[in-house]
Amino acid sequence: MSRRHNSHIIEVSDAHISEDVLAKPAYQVSKPDLKKLLAQSQYKSENQGIYIAKYSSHHENDDTYDAIGTYDDYLDQSMNDYLKHFDNTREAAKKHFHQEMTVRYFIDEYIALLHRKFENHQDPDSLVMITAYEKEID
């Protein structure tokens, strides 16, 4: 994989998606296939046993969080939600970059939003990854 346009995002590199597919206009790929590509960048065997919690549910006394679901279930729902906004994402890409949205851009944008959800705890409803014992994963 070349190191062009955001291919530094490790999830894209690790997904082993061909350059031909990544360069393809995203509107030429079915939504079920786009979801499979998003999933390919995220679902890993090490996701097993990972749960999510709202950052705001932290308990200072024992340094735990209140789990709200599994990470894989969250990924599935967030991918469905992201695909619902396909047309908005496509229009934003055209407006800001004056070109058609590629599959790479669509995947990169999803990964960026996912990272923001778990890394920017100033956002309302930000999340943390936790173990089954409700301890944060470093």
Phi, psi and omega per residue, in radians:
M1 nan 2.361 3.098
S2 -1.284 2.938 -3.107
R3 -1.780 0.537 3.126
R4 -1.365 2.988 3.067
H5 0.174 1.551 3.020
N6 1.093 0.268 3.112
S7 -1.252 -0.064 3.038
H8 -1.213 -0.259 3.093
I9 -1.175 2.010 -2.969
I10 -1.033 -0.610 -3.135
E11 -1.076 -0.631 3.122
V12 -1.205 -0.774 3.112
S13 -1.078 -0.782 -3.100
D14 -1.208 -0.364 -3.096
A15 -1.319 -0.304 3.124
H16 0.955 0.788 3.062
I17 -1.541 2.349 -3.053
S18 -1.124 2.637 3.097
E19 -1.045 -0.632 3.129
D20 -1.058 -0.750 3.125
V21 -1.206 -0.779 -3.117
L22 -1.090 -0.568 -3.105
A23 -1.464 -0.192 -3.084
K24 -1.215 2.478 3.021
P25 -1.035 2.290 -3.029
A26 -1.105 -0.530 -3.132
Y27 -1.165 -0.275 3.122
Q28 -1.477 -0.040 -3.120
V29 -1.943 2.356 -3.134
S30 -1.133 2.684 3.125
K31 -1.083 -0.696 3.060
P32 -1.060 -0.652 3.104
D33 -1.245 -0.635 3.060
L34 -1.093 -0.703 3.118
K35 -1.100 -0.708 3.097
K36 -1.059 -0.683 3.125
L37 -1.207 -0.715 3.052
L38 -1.038 -0.800 -3.134
A39 -1.093 -0.681 3.134
Q40 -1.045 -0.528 3.138
S41 -1.423 -0.201 -3.006
Q42 -2.142 -0.709 -3.047
Y43 -1.293 2.118 -3.129
K44 -2.347 2.730 3.126
S45 -1.095 -0.508 -3.131
E46 -1.280 -0.075 3.047
N47 -1.225 -0.345 -3.116
Q48 -1.034 2.295 3.116
G49 1.443 0.106 3.096
I50 -1.727 2.306 3.114
Y51 -2.072 2.945 3.078
I52 -2.131 2.723 3.091
A53 -2.573 2.685 3.016
K54 -1.225 2.399 3.118
Y55 -0.997 -0.619 -3.106
S56 -1.230 -0.139 -3.130
S57 -1.556 0.170 -3.099
H58 -1.081 2.354 3.065
H59 -1.869 1.927 -3.100
E60 -1.040 -0.699 -3.011
N61 -1.070 -0.624 3.134
D62 -2.183 0.161 3.079
D63 0.978 0.765 3.097
T64 -2.086 2.970 3.099
Y65 -2.225 2.826 3.080
D66 -1.611 1.932 -3.132
A67 -1.115 2.454 3.093
I68 -2.084 -0.043 3.111
G69 2.813 3.094 3.110
T70 -1.450 2.706 3.108
Y71 -1.102 -0.745 -3.140
D72 -1.098 -0.683 3.076
D73 -1.121 -0.703 3.095
Y74 -1.083 -0.781 3.123
L75 -1.021 -0.800 -3.125
D76 -1.024 -0.826 -3.137
Q77 -1.173 -0.719 -3.115
S78 -1.171 -0.594 3.069
M79 -1.151 -0.755 3.091
N80 -1.049 -0.779 3.125
D81 -1.105 -0.742 -3.141
Y82 -1.104 -0.744 3.132
L83 -1.109 -0.512 3.095
K84 -1.101 -0.428 -3.106
H85 -1.782 0.371 -3.102
F86 -0.919 -0.866 -3.081
D87 -1.099 -0.683 3.106
N88 -1.137 -0.731 3.127
T89 -1.129 -0.722 3.123
R90 -1.099 -0.793 3.139
E91 -1.119 -0.680 3.107
A92 -1.111 -0.705 3.111
A93 -1.102 -0.741 3.118
K94 -1.120 -0.763 -3.091
K95 -1.146 -0.818 -3.027
H96 -1.487 -0.532 -3.056
F97 -2.026 -0.027 3.074
H98 0.939 0.671 3.084
Q99 -2.692 2.889 3.132
E100 -1.223 2.484 3.130
M101 -1.220 2.246 3.086
T102 -1.615 2.914 3.045
V103 -1.043 -0.714 3.127
R104 -1.018 -0.828 -3.141
Y105 -1.048 -0.774 -3.112
F106 -1.068 -0.747 3.113
I107 -1.217 -0.788 3.128
D108 -1.005 -0.764 -3.130
E109 -1.088 -0.740 3.107
Y110 -1.076 -0.803 -3.132
I111 -1.083 -0.730 3.126
A112 -1.083 -0.751 3.113
L113 -1.140 -0.677 3.107
L114 -1.118 -0.788 3.116
H115 -1.066 -0.759 -3.134
R116 -1.057 -0.704 -3.110
K117 -1.080 -0.572 -3.083
F118 -1.758 -0.206 -3.034
E119 -2.017 -0.370 -3.106
N120 -1.815 1.604 -3.047
H121 -1.399 0.124 2.995
Q122 -1.500 -0.282 3.098
D123 -1.280 2.480 3.045
P124 -1.139 2.516 3.134
D125 1.093 0.474 3.056
S126 -1.171 2.748 -3.022
L127 -2.112 2.812 3.002
V128 -2.276 2.662 3.027
M129 -1.592 2.358 -3.104
I130 -2.328 2.852 3.065
T131 -1.487 3.077 3.074
A132 -1.091 -0.349 3.107
Y133 -1.578 0.180 3.091
E134 1.104 0.506 3.040
K135 -1.749 2.473 -3.129
E136 -1.138 2.473 3.069
I137 -1.548 2.218 -3.125
D138 -1.295 nan nan
